[in-house]
Amino acid sequence: MSNVFSGPFDIFVQAGQSNAEGCGQGTAAEPFVPTEQILYMNKDLSLSVAAERELNGGLWSDFSLFFAREYVKAGRLDPSRRVLILRTAVGGTGFLDRRWGMTDDLFLQMVKMIQHAKTLHEDSRFAALLWHQGETDAILTASYEGHYNNLSGLIDAVRAETGVSDLPFVAGDFVQHWKRQNMGICEPVVTAIRHVCRDKAGHFVETDGLMSNDQTIGNGDHIHFSTPSLEILGRKYYEAIFG
């Protein structure tokens, strides 16, 4: 392994569905510039320099890039270390479609990535779980109780797998553009997420004023944060934990 991909690492687990995986389009106020200080672990367990995804002829951004940039800018990363973001999120997935439950494929893939990260360097440390999910479960009319129990169990399991009993975690509200159109199905899920954050010593991030792709570039996509919004969301996630 080259020096570029050597540890030790400050590790962030990024999990959930499409707004965690990153579908942001448009241009950030301060576009993310790839740096060897910030790396991804991909689903095949390979490491790469973190960058926006090239997809359908354009660049798609995610909030972890801006979160990590804030972390580095604030001086939280020792010069001998690197940020490693475990990219476990997959768009269009939830608990009710049997993807994120503790016997389901994406949860097990996340555990595999966590376990592999542990082997990379003995002085690496898990720093937080960055979660954004719930739209799929809202569409599948999840109940408050069901979503609360599913997310609460996932938080407990990730803390157990990482060996950090008080591992910080942060979750956020949906894109308001889409949520306002679907308030009846969204409210039980968002309320459950809020309460899990409260009860598990996590952090809930509000998304008022953050625009969808459609509001930013007019592409008809109401459910995904645009890149300018993801830049703000990443900063909000950082401030929720470290601010």
Residue frames relative to the residue before (quaternion, step in Angstrom):
aa qw qx qy qz dx dy dz
M 1.0000 0.0000 0.0000 0.0000 0.00 0.00 0.00
S 0.4422 -0.7006 0.4880 0.2746 3.58 -0.85 0.90
N 0.6730 -0.5050 0.3635 0.4000 3.53 -1.30 0.34
V 0.5485 0.6236 -0.3952 0.3925 3.59 1.13 -0.59
F 0.7906 0.3112 -0.1433 0.5075 3.57 0.97 -0.84
S 0.4642 0.6651 -0.4623 0.3583 3.58 1.13 0.49
G 0.4601 -0.6825 0.5040 0.2617 3.53 -1.20 0.63
P 0.5282 0.0541 -0.7645 -0.3655 1.44 -2.39 -0.68
F 0.3365 -0.7593 0.5380 0.1443 3.52 -1.31 0.54
D 0.2709 -0.6317 0.6856 0.2400 3.47 -1.42 0.41
I 0.1614 -0.8521 0.4971 0.0270 3.57 -0.34 1.29
F 0.0823 -0.7644 0.6390 0.0260 3.54 -1.00 0.97
V 0.2575 -0.7459 0.5973 0.1435 3.57 -0.86 1.01
Q 0.0926 -0.7866 0.6098 0.0280 3.57 -0.61 1.15
A 0.0859 0.8316 -0.5303 0.1407 3.56 -0.41 1.24
G 0.4901 0.6440 -0.5011 0.3067 3.53 -1.31 0.43
Q 0.6398 -0.5169 0.3876 0.4162 3.55 -1.05 -0.76
S 0.8807 -0.1845 0.0334 0.4349 3.58 -1.23 -0.38
N 0.6757 0.4791 -0.3227 0.4580 3.61 0.96 -0.66
A 0.6124 0.4601 -0.3589 0.5334 3.57 1.31 -0.04
E 0.6392 0.5163 -0.3274 0.4666 3.58 0.95 -0.84
G 0.4375 -0.7337 0.4169 0.3106 3.56 1.11 -0.71
C 0.1277 0.7839 -0.5926 0.1341 3.54 -0.45 1.28
G 0.3335 0.7898 -0.4624 0.2264 3.56 1.23 0.41
Q 0.0593 -0.7766 0.6271 0.0158 3.52 -1.02 0.91
G 0.5559 0.5327 -0.4661 0.4359 3.52 -1.22 0.55
T 0.5081 -0.6550 0.4831 0.2819 3.54 -1.31 -0.11
A 0.4227 -0.7031 0.5174 0.2434 3.57 -0.85 1.00
A 0.6086 -0.5368 0.4292 0.3964 3.56 -1.23 0.45
E 0.7596 0.0848 -0.0442 0.6433 3.54 1.11 -0.77
P 0.2785 -0.8070 0.4906 0.1748 3.61 0.10 1.24
F 0.5115 -0.6489 0.4751 0.3026 3.54 -1.11 0.77
V 0.1610 -0.7683 0.6153 0.0718 3.54 -0.93 0.98
P 0.4396 -0.7081 0.4749 0.2825 3.63 -0.59 1.06
T 0.0103 -0.7801 0.6243 -0.0389 3.51 -1.14 0.83
E 0.5413 -0.6365 0.4418 0.3267 3.57 -1.09 0.66
Q 0.5372 0.6128 -0.4098 0.4098 3.59 1.26 -0.03
I 0.7628 0.3024 -0.1434 0.5533 3.60 1.18 -0.56
L 0.0271 -0.8255 0.5604 -0.0611 3.56 -0.51 1.26
Y 0.3257 -0.6807 0.6149 0.2290 3.51 -1.38 0.35
M 0.1774 -0.6471 0.7079 0.2204 3.49 -1.41 0.34
N 0.2714 -0.7764 0.5548 0.1256 3.54 -0.72 1.14
K 0.6982 -0.5147 0.2991 0.3977 3.56 -1.24 0.36
D 0.6546 0.4707 -0.3262 0.4935 3.60 1.21 -0.30
L 0.5451 -0.6548 0.3399 0.3981 3.57 1.41 0.31
S 0.4598 0.6482 -0.4699 0.3841 3.60 1.23 0.21
L 0.3299 -0.7113 0.5827 0.2138 3.55 -1.29 0.43
S 0.0273 0.7831 -0.6207 0.0270 3.55 -1.12 0.71
V 0.5765 -0.5375 0.4636 0.4048 3.56 -1.26 0.31
A 0.4708 -0.7004 0.4613 0.2737 3.58 -0.79 1.03
A 0.1564 0.7734 -0.5955 0.1509 3.55 -0.95 0.93
E 0.6333 -0.4931 0.4214 0.4221 3.54 -1.30 0.23
R 0.4815 -0.6662 0.4892 0.2915 3.57 -1.15 0.64
E 0.3068 -0.7009 0.6086 0.2105 3.54 -1.12 0.70
L 0.1839 0.7887 -0.5519 0.1988 3.57 -0.45 1.21
N 0.8570 0.0159 -0.0438 0.5132 3.56 -0.96 0.95
G 0.7255 -0.4699 0.2436 0.4399 3.54 0.96 0.86
G 0.7413 0.3367 -0.2224 0.5364 3.57 1.25 0.19
L 0.5128 -0.6148 0.4982 0.3330 3.54 -1.37 -0.05
W 0.1412 -0.7780 0.6104 0.0472 3.55 -0.91 1.02
S 0.2207 -0.8178 0.5250 0.0824 3.54 -0.68 1.12
D 0.1514 -0.7675 0.6113 0.1197 3.56 -1.33 0.28
F 0.6205 -0.6137 0.3481 0.3424 3.55 -1.12 0.68
S 0.5585 0.6218 -0.4079 0.3674 3.61 1.10 -0.47
L 0.5785 0.5857 -0.3781 0.4234 3.59 1.11 -0.60
F 0.7231 0.4297 -0.2400 0.4845 3.55 0.86 -0.99
F 0.5672 0.5658 -0.3674 0.4724 3.57 1.17 -0.59
A 0.7005 0.4669 -0.2743 0.4648 3.58 0.79 -1.04
R 0.6201 0.5413 -0.3501 0.4471 3.59 1.02 -0.73
E 0.6404 0.5094 -0.3226 0.4758 3.59 0.99 -0.79
Y 0.6288 0.5508 -0.3226 0.4441 3.56 1.00 -0.87
V 0.6871 0.4612 -0.2751 0.4895 3.58 0.93 -0.89
K 0.6583 0.5275 -0.3139 0.4357 3.60 0.89 -0.93
A 0.6772 0.5025 -0.2862 0.4550 3.58 1.08 -0.73
G 0.5156 -0.6736 0.4013 0.3454 3.58 1.26 -0.05
R 0.4242 0.7241 -0.4523 0.3019 3.58 1.21 0.39
L 0.6694 0.4710 -0.2980 0.4911 3.59 1.22 -0.33
D 0.3874 -0.7099 0.5434 0.2250 3.55 -0.64 1.14
P 0.5805 -0.6230 0.3873 0.3533 3.64 -0.92 0.81
S 0.6638 0.5076 -0.3117 0.4522 3.61 1.15 -0.48
R 0.6961 0.4672 -0.2498 0.4845 3.58 1.29 -0.18
R 0.2287 -0.7351 0.6133 0.1768 3.54 -1.37 0.15
V 0.4585 -0.6136 0.5573 0.3205 3.53 -1.31 0.39
L 0.0463 -0.7688 0.6373 0.0267 3.56 -1.05 0.85
I 0.1510 -0.7902 0.5926 0.0403 3.55 -0.63 1.20
L 0.2527 -0.7555 0.5858 0.1490 3.58 -0.68 1.09
R 0.2237 -0.8190 0.5219 0.0828 3.58 -0.38 1.29
T 0.0952 0.8498 -0.5082 0.1024 3.57 0.36 1.25
A 0.5359 0.6599 -0.3988 0.3439 3.62 1.22 -0.31
V 0.0554 -0.7679 0.6379 0.0202 3.57 -1.22 0.69
G 0.4988 -0.6964 0.4354 0.2770 3.55 -0.80 1.01
G 0.8421 0.2399 -0.1692 0.4523 3.53 -1.24 0.61
T 0.5829 0.5899 -0.3605 0.4269 3.59 1.10 0.65
G 0.0022 0.8068 -0.5904 0.0248 3.53 -1.18 0.57
F 0.6812 -0.4351 0.3778 0.4516 3.51 -1.29 -0.46
L 0.7131 0.4927 -0.2775 0.4144 3.57 0.85 -0.96
D 0.6780 0.4216 -0.3077 0.5176 3.59 1.21 -0.29
R 0.5128 -0.7104 0.3706 0.3084 3.53 1.32 0.53
R 0.4384 0.6709 -0.4816 0.3546 3.55 0.81 1.09
W 0.8071 0.2924 -0.1324 0.4956 3.62 0.98 -0.78
G 0.4393 0.6652 -0.4815 0.3643 3.60 1.20 0.20
M 0.6653 -0.5841 0.3057 0.3505 3.57 -1.13 0.56
T 0.6891 0.3698 -0.3036 0.5443 3.60 1.27 0.09
D 0.5501 0.6479 -0.3659 0.3791 3.58 1.31 0.10
D 0.7071 -0.5412 0.2721 0.3648 3.52 -1.21 0.63
L 0.7122 0.4561 -0.2943 0.4452 3.61 0.82 -0.88
F 0.6029 0.5246 -0.3627 0.4795 3.57 1.08 -0.59
L 0.6801 0.4858 -0.2950 0.4631 3.59 0.88 -0.90
Q 0.6143 0.5277 -0.3419 0.4768 3.59 1.10 -0.66
M 0.6323 0.5242 -0.3252 0.4687 3.58 0.99 -0.82
V 0.6449 0.5111 -0.3189 0.4703 3.60 0.93 -0.85
K 0.6329 0.5307 -0.3283 0.4583 3.59 0.98 -0.83
M 0.6736 0.4880 -0.2949 0.4703 3.58 0.95 -0.84
I 0.6203 0.5238 -0.3383 0.4759 3.59 1.03 -0.73
Q 0.6755 0.4967 -0.2980 0.4563 3.56 0.88 -0.93
H 0.6484 0.5029 -0.3235 0.4712 3.58 1.01 -0.76
A 0.6229 0.5521 -0.3406 0.4372 3.58 0.98 -0.80
K 0.6143 0.5655 -0.3411 0.4317 3.57 1.07 -0.72
T 0.6941 0.5006 -0.2767 0.4370 3.58 1.08 -0.68
L 0.5602 0.6652 -0.3759 0.3198 3.60 1.19 -0.39
H 0.7827 -0.1259 0.0995 0.6014 3.58 1.05 -0.73
E 0.4982 -0.7012 0.4254 0.2812 3.56 -0.82 0.99
D 0.7198 0.4307 -0.2529 0.4821 3.60 1.17 -0.46
S 0.3943 0.6927 -0.5034 0.3335 3.58 1.19 0.36
R 0.1138 -0.7908 0.5978 0.0655 3.56 -1.22 0.45
F 0.4002 -0.6821 0.5575 0.2526 3.55 -1.09 0.75
A 0.2047 -0.8372 0.5039 0.0569 3.55 -0.66 1.17
A 0.8020 -0.1624 0.1138 0.5634 3.64 1.07 -0.53
L 0.3117 -0.6662 0.6357 0.2344 3.50 -1.45 0.27
L 0.1449 -0.7753 0.6131 0.0449 3.56 -0.75 1.13
W 0.0149 -0.8414 0.5359 -0.0685 3.58 -0.24 1.30
H 0.1683 0.7366 -0.6532 0.0504 3.55 -1.12 0.73
Q 0.2997 0.7244 -0.5479 0.2919 3.52 -0.51 1.27
G 0.4674 0.6984 -0.4874 0.2372 3.53 -1.29 0.24
E 0.5451 0.6366 -0.4092 0.3608 3.59 1.14 -0.44
T 0.6482 0.5108 -0.3246 0.4621 3.59 0.94 -0.84
D 0.6739 0.4850 -0.3039 0.4671 3.59 0.91 -0.86
A 0.6027 0.5337 -0.3606 0.4710 3.60 1.09 -0.62
I 0.6507 0.5123 -0.3158 0.4631 3.59 0.93 -0.88
L 0.7072 0.4174 -0.2415 0.5170 3.57 1.14 -0.69
T 0.4644 -0.7387 0.3829 0.3034 3.58 1.35 0.45
A 0.0672 0.8117 -0.5689 0.1139 3.54 0.77 1.09
S 0.4114 -0.6809 0.5480 0.2584 3.54 -1.16 0.66
Y 0.6502 -0.4933 0.3997 0.4174 3.54 -1.29 0.34
E 0.6986 0.4854 -0.2853 0.4415 3.57 0.73 -1.04
G 0.6653 0.5137 -0.3118 0.4430 3.56 0.90 -0.90
H 0.6947 0.4603 -0.2904 0.4702 3.58 0.85 -0.90
Y 0.6020 0.5549 -0.3564 0.4502 3.57 1.03 -0.75
N 0.6986 0.4754 -0.2811 0.4548 3.58 0.79 -0.99
N 0.6561 0.5172 -0.3203 0.4466 3.58 0.95 -0.82
L 0.7087 0.4468 -0.2744 0.4720 3.59 0.81 -0.95
S 0.6221 0.5408 -0.3399 0.4528 3.57 1.00 -0.76
G 0.6620 0.5024 -0.3014 0.4675 3.57 0.98 -0.85
L 0.6352 0.5239 -0.3347 0.4583 3.58 1.03 -0.74
I 0.6334 0.5266 -0.3348 0.4576 3.60 0.94 -0.83
D 0.6570 0.5068 -0.3124 0.4625 3.58 0.88 -0.92
A 0.6769 0.5059 -0.2964 0.4450 3.58 0.93 -0.91
V 0.6527 0.4988 -0.3252 0.4683 3.60 0.96 -0.80
R 0.6348 0.5136 -0.3378 0.4682 3.58 0.96 -0.76
A 0.6521 0.5004 -0.3224 0.4695 3.59 0.99 -0.76
E 0.6742 0.5048 -0.3013 0.4470 3.61 0.89 -0.88
T 0.7034 0.4479 -0.2720 0.4802 3.59 0.97 -0.80
G 0.4006 -0.7213 0.4709 0.3123 3.57 1.20 -0.48
V 0.5908 0.5226 -0.3705 0.4905 3.58 1.28 0.35
S 0.2890 -0.8238 0.4613 0.1584 3.56 -0.03 1.30
D 0.7598 0.2877 -0.1772 0.5554 3.57 1.19 -0.51
L 0.1240 0.8282 -0.5355 0.1089 3.58 1.12 0.66
P 0.4135 -0.7066 0.5043 0.2745 3.63 -0.68 0.99
F 0.0274 0.7817 -0.6226 -0.0232 3.54 -1.13 0.60
V 0.1284 -0.7776 0.6137 0.0476 3.51 -1.21 0.62
A 0.0440 -0.7657 0.6416 0.0061 3.53 -1.14 0.79
G 0.2182 -0.8047 0.5420 0.1056 3.57 -1.18 0.42
D 0.6117 -0.5367 0.4450 0.3739 3.51 -1.38 0.31
F 0.6165 -0.5518 0.4227 0.3698 3.53 -1.34 0.26
V 0.6343 -0.4324 0.4401 0.4658 3.54 -1.36 -0.10
Q 0.4343 -0.7327 0.4558 0.2585 3.60 -0.61 1.10
H 0.5519 0.6143 -0.3840 0.4131 3.61 1.11 -0.62
W 0.7296 0.3928 -0.2187 0.5153 3.58 0.93 -0.93
K 0.6372 0.5555 -0.3338 0.4171 3.57 0.95 -0.85
R 0.6566 0.5179 -0.3243 0.4422 3.60 0.91 -0.84
Q 0.6594 0.4999 -0.3045 0.4718 3.58 1.13 -0.59
N 0.7838 0.2660 -0.0999 0.5521 3.57 1.25 -0.47
M 0.1273 0.8645 -0.4818 0.0665 3.55 1.14 0.67
G 0.6379 0.5681 -0.3428 0.3908 3.59 0.92 -0.82
I 0.7352 0.3872 -0.2361 0.5038 3.59 0.93 -0.82
C 0.6540 0.5427 -0.3160 0.4217 3.60 1.14 -0.58
E 0.6326 0.6071 -0.3492 0.3307 3.56 0.90 -0.91
P 0.6608 0.4922 -0.3474 0.4477 3.68 0.82 -0.77
V 0.6715 0.5021 -0.2995 0.4552 3.59 0.99 -0.83
V 0.6787 0.4809 -0.2994 0.4674 3.59 0.84 -0.93
T 0.6341 0.5177 -0.3359 0.4660 3.59 0.98 -0.75
A 0.6309 0.5254 -0.3294 0.4663 3.58 1.00 -0.78
I 0.6489 0.5099 -0.3206 0.4650 3.60 0.93 -0.87
R 0.6245 0.5384 -0.3317 0.4583 3.59 0.95 -0.86
H 0.7214 0.4626 -0.2568 0.4469 3.55 0.81 -1.00
V 0.5925 0.5274 -0.3707 0.4831 3.60 1.11 -0.55
C 0.6349 0.5201 -0.3318 0.4651 3.59 0.94 -0.83
R 0.6600 0.5053 -0.3002 0.4680 3.57 0.96 -0.85
D 0.7644 0.4215 -0.2141 0.4384 3.56 0.75 -1.04
K 0.7364 0.3776 -0.2125 0.5195 3.59 1.20 -0.48
A 0.5068 -0.6780 0.4034 0.3475 3.58 1.24 0.50
G 0.4048 0.6855 -0.4946 0.3488 3.54 0.92 0.99
H 0.4420 -0.6681 0.5353 0.2679 3.53 -1.32 -0.30
F 0.1705 -0.7743 0.6038 0.0824 3.56 -0.96 0.93
V 0.2096 -0.7971 0.5606 0.0802 3.57 -0.80 1.07
E 0.3541 -0.7236 0.5575 0.2005 3.56 -0.90 0.98
T 0.2326 -0.8007 0.5422 0.1036 3.58 -1.11 0.67
D 0.2697 0.7687 -0.5330 0.2286 3.59 1.18 0.41
G 0.8124 0.2651 -0.2092 0.4754 3.56 -0.94 0.91
L 0.5922 0.5499 -0.3788 0.4510 3.60 1.24 -0.16
M 0.3302 -0.8126 0.4596 0.1394 3.56 -0.58 1.19
S 0.4987 -0.6214 0.5220 0.3045 3.52 -1.29 0.49
N 0.6737 -0.4437 0.3855 0.4479 3.55 -1.32 0.08
D 0.6533 0.5230 -0.3272 0.4388 3.58 0.94 -0.85
Q 0.6674 0.4998 -0.3057 0.4598 3.58 0.94 -0.84
T 0.7025 0.4660 -0.2627 0.4694 3.58 1.14 -0.63
I 0.8389 0.1180 -0.0330 0.5303 3.60 0.81 -0.95
G 0.4709 -0.7281 0.4133 0.2781 3.61 1.28 0.11
N 0.4162 0.7360 -0.4484 0.2897 3.59 1.00 0.78
G 0.5924 -0.6134 0.3556 0.3825 3.61 1.24 0.20
D 0.5666 0.5933 -0.3748 0.4318 3.60 1.29 0.01
H 0.1270 -0.8393 0.5283 0.0188 3.56 -0.23 1.33
I 0.6970 0.5451 -0.2599 0.3865 3.58 1.13 -0.65
H 0.7296 0.4213 -0.2298 0.4872 3.60 1.19 -0.43
F 0.4933 -0.6338 0.5118 0.3050 3.53 -1.08 0.79
S 0.4275 -0.6705 0.5424 0.2710 3.56 -1.08 0.74
T 0.6843 -0.4882 0.3388 0.4226 3.58 -1.24 0.29
P 0.6442 0.4965 -0.3581 0.4585 3.67 0.84 -0.71
S 0.6582 0.4979 -0.3074 0.4737 3.59 1.08 -0.69
L 0.6356 0.5242 -0.3284 0.4619 3.58 1.05 -0.73
E 0.5799 0.5612 -0.3729 0.4579 3.58 1.11 -0.58
I 0.6787 0.4624 -0.2775 0.4985 3.58 0.97 -0.88
L 0.6435 0.5308 -0.3266 0.4444 3.58 0.96 -0.86
G 0.6374 0.5245 -0.3267 0.4604 3.59 0.96 -0.82
R 0.6482 0.5013 -0.3091 0.4827 3.57 1.02 -0.81
K 0.6438 0.5175 -0.3184 0.4651 3.60 1.00 -0.80
Y 0.6383 0.5151 -0.3276 0.4689 3.58 0.98 -0.79
Y 0.6451 0.5134 -0.3207 0.4663 3.56 0.97 -0.86
E 0.6957 0.4851 -0.2808 0.4493 3.59 0.80 -1.01
A 0.5970 0.5776 -0.3641 0.4213 3.59 1.09 -0.66
I 0.7398 0.3906 -0.2139 0.5043 3.57 1.01 -0.83
F 0.8435 0.2401 -0.0590 0.4768 3.55 0.73 -1.08
G 0.5400 0.6691 -0.3911 0.3283 3.58 1.22 -0.30
